[in-house]
Each structure stands twice: as C-alpha cells, then as structure tokens.
Amino acid sequence: MHIVSDETTQIADMVLDYARRRLLSTDTPLDKPFSPAELARLASGSIGESGIGARRALALFENVLAPSCITTDHPQYLSFIPSAPTKAATAFDLVVSATAVYGGSWLEGSGAVFAENEVLRFLAREFGLPASAGGVFVQGGTVGNLSALVAARDQRARQLSEAGRARPDRWVVVCGGEAHSSIVSAAHVMDIDVAIVATGESGSLRGADVEPALVEHGDAVIAVVTTAGSTNFGIVDDIDSIAALKDAHDFWLHVDGAYGLAAMLAPGSRHRFAGVERADSLIVDPHKWLFAPFDACALIYRDPDHGRLAHTQHAEYLDTLTEAADYNPSDYAIQLTRRARGLPLWFSLATFGAEAYREAIEISIDLARQIADEIARRPYLRLVREPQLSVVVFERDGWDARDYAAWSDRLLDDQHAFVVASSHAGRPNTRFAIVNPTTTFEQLVAILDTMG
Ligand SMILES: Cc1ncc(COP(=O)(O)O)c(C=O)c1O
C-alpha cells in the first residue's frame, strides 16, 4: 500500500483522473440525499478482511456515494451558506494532501506556515488590524468562535488576577439575538452564561443595546460578540458604536464574520464594517465567501499572544516546539495536529490576486440587490428585510411551513435548486444565500416562477 508500484501508480492515476473530471465538470447535477435503506442496499459491504480493489471502490464512490451528496458549489445551491471554491483552490487542496505537510509547527511546516500567515496578514490588513495581528486557520467558524472566546476568558482571568480583583462566580459573553448558534454552543462547552441582548426591528446590534449588559455584568464579561453578517439575514451589527464603548468600558470585542466579513473586501460594502479595526479577535470562513474548499476558518487576534497563552499545550514531548521562539499555528486555537488548510486560499489568492476576489464578492452582493427588487415587484411575494449583503429572505403569501417544505422538496426532486424553508419570529419563509459568482439572475427568477 505504501510503496510506489504499478498498482499504486494506477490507483493514483485513476483517483486523479476522477478528481480532474469532477473538478472541471460543468454539468455536475445538484444530486440529493439517499435514504439509509437505499445506501445500505447499494453501498454496504465495502469493508472486509480483503479489499474490493480501487476500481470497485472508486466506482462505488462515483456512482453511488457522490450522487447521494448535494453539490454545495452548484450555482442553484442557495441554502444555509453555500460553498463556491475556485478551481485553483480545490485543485491545490489535492496538493496539500499529496505533500503530507504538517501545519502545526514551524519546525515541521515552516513554508506552509509562512504562506498561511501571508494570507492572515493580508486579511488582517483588509480588516484594519495592526501588522502585529495574527492567528491560525481552524476547521470552521464554530471552532474559531470557541477558540477566540476561550482566549478572551483567559485574558480576562489574567487581568483580574493581576489587578487583585475577585473572579466572578459565572463568566458572561454578550451577543445580539441574531448571533450564530455557535456562540451559545461555545458557552455550553465553556460552561459560561450568555447575555442575549435584544436588537430591535433592524436585527442589528448597537452600542446602546450593549452598554446596559456591560454595566450589569461588569468584570464577568469576557467578550462582546458582534456579528458581521448574520446567517439568517446577512445583517451586519453596528460594530462601530459597539467598539466605541471600549472608550468607557474594558472588554474584549470579538467579531464573528464567518459568512459576511468577506464582503469587507468589496469596496461598495466596506463601510458597513466600520469598527472592525478595533476587534480583539475576529473570524472569517474562507469555505463560505472566500472561495476555498471545506474546511477553513481564519481566526485572527489583535494580539496573538493572547491566543498563544490560552491555547499552547504543554508536555515533555512538545518541549522542542514550545520552548522555541517559532510561530507554531497549533498554539493559537483548540487543536494540535492540523492540516495546513489555509494553503488552498493562499494558492488561489496568489494566483488571481485580491482584485479578482473583490469583484467576485461584489457580483453576489449586486445579484442579491437585483433579485430583492424582483421579489418586491411580485405581488405574491414579500421581502422580509432589505438585503445588506447577499442573503435575501422572503415570504410567499398564504404559505405555511408545510407549503414551503413541499415546494423545497419538489425543487430538489426536480434537480432544479436547493432552497430550504426557514423562518423568522415564528413566521415561515425561505431565503437565497448567494456566494457563488456563477449564479445568475435568470436562475433565481426561474425559482421564483415556481412559487407563483
Ligand atoms: C455568522 C456565522 N458564525 C459561525 C458559523 C459557524 O461556522 P462553521 O459552520 O464553519 O462552524 C456560521 C455558519 O454558517 C455563521 O454563519
């Protein structure tokens, strides 16, 4: 299995040929999930004491397993937050595996760590953070948010201890009602409380909403989490007014920009993110709107030392790494062994340049605006909110949750589109989340036509 032989050469050729065909295909269908019974019938029995051979295993993947996975980078995949990796980024993901790079330490992966840090530095500059900012690519926004909050708590605890002040009984994280579910999940993992602040009709958290929570919880507040592009609506909090509270209150500002912060690269949307430059930590997911394959979240600290102090693992067998002055990405989040998952973005960004990214992001923002206008023109549809970024939420007159679900199932059964039902404040709705620059206005209009 490990040596280069005729057999392993043939296997590599076969797999690379399949990957090439899939990557460059222009007509991969949306596909859809199979039932457990169907998959049991079609695909069980592949694992045994003797192998089934690469040809059969690959055929099983190509003909059964892959078609039962929805194509998340299909232009008509418009649910949740889709993916839209560039061809270069996906192709380079194969290289990351082929080179067996270890991305956890400078000693083992200096070139990879250097390239990932180039990308983090580029992003930090775009977001207005100082040149000393830094961090690490982690698996996703959930781990990024959790790692940032753990660093924030660690910093707060150190601060209180140095000042000779008592630790509170319970730590608190403050966020708005539209914050992503991963914030509450992180709080569960950390066994801390969440103060959810009401945001009013706009859904955008403002400084005036946050200040009473800072006064009420005082030293117990480990961080205020602002959302730079909410998942449901793409709403950006009023980060500037929240950051301004730092003048009077001492708190860690975390910006969850997993989906939306990418839009700061688009000149027309940059103004929405004023205040991000004062963040103590932030995240943005390249697997969402920075056109990288799963899975990658850029976690950046204003002062990376806060991340390092909170997260470095200590053991005799790690002393060689931790006692050196090197930059070891493992030290900046909840992880040890890590894939150099920032490299696909590095390669694509280096290949095409930032301008191509700005333009590609702008395309989805423009399309969201255009389709929102079209929705507003149709008497049987109602826009729930004006889009800020590239999520458009709308209702169909007279439909209840079952109608949306049946319509959504039909769209997928017909292989037309993947648009799931959603809801807001107890009212069912649906949404287009657009991050794929190949999605067209005509495709979206054709979906609206099915609701008439
Ligand atoms: C605003 C926001 N934060 C965090 C996350 C979690 O990211 P991930 O799914 O990569 O863990 C998401 C995912 O959609 C998100 O939209």
The ligand as an SDF file (V2000), in Angstrom:
LIG
                    3D

 16 16  0  0  0  0  0  0  0  0999 V2000
  -22.1490   34.0040   11.3670 C   0  0  0  0  0  0  0  0  0  0  0  0
  -21.6860   32.5790   11.4900 C   0  0  0  0  0  0  0  0  0  0  0  0
  -20.8670   32.2530   12.5090 N   0  0  0  0  0  0  0  0  0  0  0  0
  -20.4300   30.9930   12.6800 C   0  0  0  0  0  0  0  0  0  0  0  0
  -20.7930   29.9990   11.8050 C   0  0  0  0  0  0  0  0  0  0  0  0
  -20.2820   28.6010   12.0320 C   0  0  0  0  0  0  0  0  0  0  0  0
  -19.3420   28.2780   11.0620 O   0  0  0  0  0  0  0  0  0  0  0  0
  -18.9960   26.7560   10.7310 P   0  0  0  0  0  0  0  0  0  0  0  0
  -20.2340   26.1620   10.1310 O   0  0  0  0  0  0  0  0  0  0  0  0
  -17.8690   26.8640    9.7650 O   0  0  0  0  0  0  0  0  0  0  0  0
  -18.6110   26.0880   12.0070 O   0  0  0  0  0  0  0  0  0  0  0  0
  -21.6390   30.2910   10.7270 C   0  0  0  0  0  0  0  0  0  0  0  0
  -22.0600   29.2310    9.7900 C   0  0  0  0  0  0  0  0  0  0  0  0
  -22.8920   29.4250    8.9380 O   0  0  0  0  0  0  0  0  0  0  0  0
  -22.0830   31.6160   10.5580 C   0  0  0  0  0  0  0  0  0  0  0  0
  -22.8890   31.9630    9.5440 O   0  0  0  0  0  0  0  0  0  0  0  0
  1  2  1  0
  2  3  1  0
  2 15  2  0
  3  4  2  0
  4  5  1  0
  5  6  1  0
  5 12  2  0
  6  7  1  0
  7  8  1  0
  8  9  2  0
  8 10  1  0
  8 11  1  0
 12 13  1  0
 12 15  1  0
 13 14  2  0
 15 16  1  0
M  END
$$$$
